[in-house]
Amino acid sequence: MYKSIINFIQNLYNTKEYIPLHAPVFIGNEKKYLEECIHSSYVSSVGSFVDTFERMIEDYTGTQKAVVCVNGTNALYLALHICGVKQEHEVLTQAFTFIATCNAIAYTGAQPVFIDIDADTLGMSPTALRKWLETHTHMVKGACVNTSTGKIIKACVPMHTFGHPVKINQIIQICNEFCIDVIEDAAESLGSFYKNKHTGTFGKIGILSFNGNKTITTGGGGMLLCNDADIGVIAKHLSTQAKVPHAWEFTHDAIGFNYRMPNINAALGCAQMENLAMYIANKRETAHAYKTFFETIPDITFFSEPNDCKSNYWLHAILFANATYQKEFLEYSNKNGVMTRPAWTLMNRLPMFAHCQTDGLSVSNDIEKRLVNIPSSVRL
Ligand SMILES: *Cc1c(COP(=O)(O)O)cnc(C)c1O
């Protein structure tokens, strides 16, 4: 059975050579824009590619203001900082996520609290969220307080796992009831829509990543999607050392950050954006091929986009009937030239976050033992 899966993937990618999980593709104006950028000498902290890239992301996602950042982790940290998350606070998030989500929360000094996921989205479960809030918190002067720790729950960071949109409408509604800001970790979901609205544009702020393994890449990079233009202005200001605009004076009015994406990276981003629609159509075709194939394989299901959603299918995922099959397949595929990977170790089992509160995480624990990501690059 495992051999037939490997054969199928090799045919799909039309190669017998090593197949990585997700490789970047440069088939557009990348070289041209990089040359232009170098020729202009504006490779660093000023230059027109940054503005163009931000406008392209605004047009595509429909966000009020997009603000470039050096990477997705820093974009998320800056978003939390802007929402006023501090050491005395707690932040709700998923245990089933990439470490960057929790690292960004940890930089603020706040403690994460881990909420379970839904099996049909692999993202934060609104049902689990409401249940935890109703049993573990109470309101004090318009703030949601964790009854056992006495700390204010300041923000909630749901993540659109592997590009599949979470039930973001319900999460926002619940968080509004409890006066909690929502920051969407949309690092994986550029090109994914929930009910025709782009992921990352529902919460107060959303963030994207353009790391080398994401749907499009700038080498390294990130973006804040600010759904309130005023917050966008603050984000831009703080990410550029909080410099007060002036023709020649060098003055700063806050402790800012050097988080702006260099112009040379943005040049790459502009070229990549031009091909985004093609990449996504290509990845959705791959998803269709995988889905059709895995329907013929017993004990394995291909994970399809949730209802009412259009997913970018950043990383394709299959679910085995049990943990033994998962382990066997991981061994077999990686030994036979096809890169596959289990989901992340749950955050609450890492030493840095082992002391954090959880809601039991029954779905997260189950999915973690059965899921495998399979090759997902754009097919040329
Ligand atoms: C990729 C990713 C990030 C941000 O990563 P960077 O490498 O810092 O750009 C954040 N959260 C999740 C869930 C991610 O997958």
The ligand as an SDF file (V2000), in Angstrom:
LIG
                    3D

 15 15  0  0  0  0  0  0  0  0999 V2000
    5.4290   30.1940    9.0130 C   0  0  0  0  0  0  0  0  0  0  0  0
    4.6220   30.4800   10.1890 C   0  0  0  0  0  0  0  0  0  0  0  0
    4.7770   31.6560   10.9600 C   0  0  0  0  0  0  0  0  0  0  0  0
    5.7910   32.7240   10.6940 C   0  0  0  0  0  0  0  0  0  0  0  0
    6.9860   32.2720   10.2780 O   0  0  0  0  0  0  0  0  0  0  0  0
    8.2320   33.1430    9.7890 P   0  0  0  0  0  0  0  0  0  0  0  0
    9.1720   32.0600    9.3710 O   0  0  0  0  0  0  0  0  0  0  0  0
    8.7080   33.9190   10.9630 O   0  0  0  0  0  0  0  0  0  0  0  0
    7.8450   34.0250    8.6510 O   0  0  0  0  0  0  0  0  0  0  0  0
    3.9070   31.8720   12.0100 C   0  0  0  0  0  0  0  0  0  0  0  0
    2.9390   31.0060   12.3020 N   0  0  0  0  0  0  0  0  0  0  0  0
    2.7470   29.8820   11.5900 C   0  0  0  0  0  0  0  0  0  0  0  0
    1.6170   28.9880   11.9560 C   0  0  0  0  0  0  0  0  0  0  0  0
    3.5830   29.5650   10.5230 C   0  0  0  0  0  0  0  0  0  0  0  0
    3.3840   28.4280    9.8370 O   0  0  0  0  0  0  0  0  0  0  0  0
  1  2  1  0
  2  3  1  0
  2 14  2  0
  3  4  1  0
  3 10  2  0
  4  5  1  0
  5  6  1  0
  6  7  2  0
  6  8  1  0
  6  9  1  0
 10 11  1  0
 11 12  2  0
 12 13  1  0
 12 14  1  0
 14 15  1  0
M  END
$$$$
